[in-house]
Amino acid sequence: MAQDQDVLDLLQQLTVELRTQFFQQLTPALPGLTAMHGRLLLMIANRTGSTAQQLTELLKRDKAQITRLLNDLQQSALVLRQTDPTDGRRQLLQLSEQGQQLAAELKTKKRRIAGKMLVGLTALQQQQMAELLTQMHLNLVRADIDLA
């Protein structure tokens, strides 16, 4: 069990440091906005036409929180909302031109952080790490695994 806890501690340390470095990179680009705003911006860039509900499910966050973040991004002229032509109750999200430029800049910064994190790891080690992390995530979300 101690070994399991060590892995959890290491993963938490890594997550904290990743968030810290991403936020440090983000702050000059998004004054007044948070790392979560940046994450949401990048998700919209990768999923043009998404709805707030879809992003809520992907991020596993409260709908009210996502709505507040989207409102902030819209007020900053980074995100546009359009009524869904197939369902007038929904709004489709897309980035403004300014939002697209910022998303491209954030993707570059994100790649730099990933590159720094992976220094000294071979391509094979990086592939294995990706596979291990994917398997760990799948293990956690699978309902049929219960070690209690």
C-alpha positions in Angstrom: 0.0 0.0 0.0 2.9 2.4 0.7 4.0 2.0 -2.9 0.5 2.9 -4.1 0.5 6.0 -2.0 3.9 7.0 -3.3 2.6 6.8 -6.9 -0.4 8.9 -5.9 1.8 11.4 -4.2 4.1 11.6 -7.3 1.1 12.0 -9.6 -0.3 14.8 -7.4 3.1 16.6 -7.3 3.3 16.3 -11.1 -0.2 17.6 -11.5 0.4 20.6 -9.2 3.6 21.5 -11.0 2.0 21.2 -14.4 -0.8 23.5 -13.4 1.6 25.9 -11.8 3.8 26.1 -15.0 0.7 26.3 -17.3 -0.7 29.1 -15.2 2.6 31.0 -15.2 2.7 30.7 -19.0 -1.0 31.6 -19.3 -1.0 34.7 -17.1 0.6 37.1 -19.5 -1.6 35.9 -22.3 -4.9 35.9 -20.3 -4.7 38.7 -17.8 -7.5 38.4 -15.3 -8.4 34.8 -16.4 -7.4 31.5 -14.8 -5.8 28.3 -16.0 -9.3 26.8 -16.2 -10.3 29.6 -18.7 -7.3 28.5 -20.7 -8.2 24.9 -20.6 -11.7 25.7 -21.7 -10.4 27.9 -24.5 -8.3 25.0 -25.8 -11.2 22.6 -25.6 -13.4 24.9 -27.7 -10.5 25.3 -30.2 -10.4 21.5 -30.6 -14.2 21.1 -30.6 -15.7 24.0 -32.5 -19.5 23.9 -32.2 -19.5 22.3 -28.8 -22.2 23.2 -26.3 -21.7 24.2 -22.7 -23.3 20.9 -21.6 -20.8 18.9 -23.7 -17.9 20.8 -22.1 -19.4 20.3 -18.6 -19.5 16.5 -19.2 -15.9 16.4 -20.7 -14.4 18.5 -17.8 -16.6 16.8 -15.1 -17.4 20.3 -13.7 -20.5 22.0 -12.4 -22.6 23.5 -15.2 -22.8 26.8 -13.4 -19.0 27.0 -13.2 -18.6 26.3 -16.9 -21.3 28.9 -17.7 -19.4 31.5 -15.6 -16.1 30.7 -17.3 -17.8 30.9 -20.8 -19.3 34.2 -19.8 -15.9 35.5 -18.9 -14.4 34.3 -22.2 -17.3 35.9 -24.1 -16.8 39.2 -22.3 -13.1 39.0 -23.2 -14.2 38.7 -26.8 -12.5 35.2 -27.1 -15.6 33.1 -27.4 -18.7 33.5 -29.6 -22.1 31.8 -29.0 -24.4 31.0 -31.8 -27.9 29.5 -31.6 -27.9 25.9 -32.8 -29.9 25.8 -36.0 -31.2 22.3 -35.2 -32.2 23.1 -31.6 -32.9 26.7 -30.8 -32.5 26.0 -27.0 -28.8 25.3 -27.4 -25.9 27.5 -28.1 -22.9 26.4 -30.1 -19.5 27.7 -29.1 -16.6 28.9 -31.2 -13.6 31.0 -30.8 -13.4 34.5 -32.1 -10.4 35.4 -34.3 -8.7 36.8 -31.2 -9.6 33.5 -29.3 -8.1 31.5 -32.2 -4.9 33.4 -32.0 -4.7 33.0 -28.2 -5.5 29.3 -28.5 -2.6 28.8 -30.9 -0.3 30.7 -28.5 -1.5 28.5 -25.6 -1.0 25.3 -27.6 2.6 26.4 -28.3 3.2 27.1 -24.6 1.6 23.8 -23.6 3.9 21.9 -26.0 6.9 23.7 -24.5 5.9 22.6 -21.0 5.3 19.0 -22.2 8.7 19.1 -23.9 10.4 20.3 -20.7 8.6 17.6 -18.7 9.7 14.9 -21.1 13.4 15.8 -21.3 15.5 12.7 -20.8 12.8 10.2 -21.7 13.1 8.2 -24.9 10.3 7.9 -27.4 9.6 4.4 -26.1 9.4 5.6 -22.5 7.1 8.4 -23.5 4.8 5.9 -25.3 4.9 3.6 -22.4 4.0 6.4 -20.0 1.1 7.4 -22.1 -0.2 3.8 -22.2 0.3 3.5 -18.4 -1.5 6.7 -17.7 -4.4 5.8 -20.0 -4.7 2.4 -18.3 -4.7 4.0 -14.9 -7.5 6.4 -16.0 -9.5 3.6 -17.4 -9.1 1.6 -14.2 -10.5 4.5 -12.2 -13.5 5.1 -14.4 -14.5 1.4 -14.8 -17.5 0.6 -12.6 -16.7 -3.1 -12.4 -13.4 -2.6 -10.5 -13.9 -2.2 -6.8 -11.1 -3.1 -4.4 -13.1 -2.4 -1.2 
